[in-house]
């Protein structure tokens, strides 16, 4: 098992709504309903795979999960580098 470091960001000039949607789909989010009475988590891509979040936009993942992450990043035209 090898680990891969992935560094990524959306292209310059991307809209705020695109950044928010990207962030929600990748990292997931905490949400609530009925004024905070019910709280739950909407899962993102990184909730499905083992990872270490080193910094925003820098993730350490297993090499077998790289194709799944690459496909997601390409769908948003994100600029990324992995090693």
Number of C-alpha atoms within 10 A of each C-alpha: 5 7 14 16 18 19 17 15 17 17 13 8 6 11 10 9 9 12 14 11 12 20 16 16 16 18 16 17 13 10 11 11 9 7 7 9 7 9 11 11 10 12 15 16 15 17 13 10 13 11 16 13 15 12 9 11 13 17 17 19 20 15 13 12 14 17 10 11 17 15 11 16 18 11 10 16 12 17 13 16 12 13 9
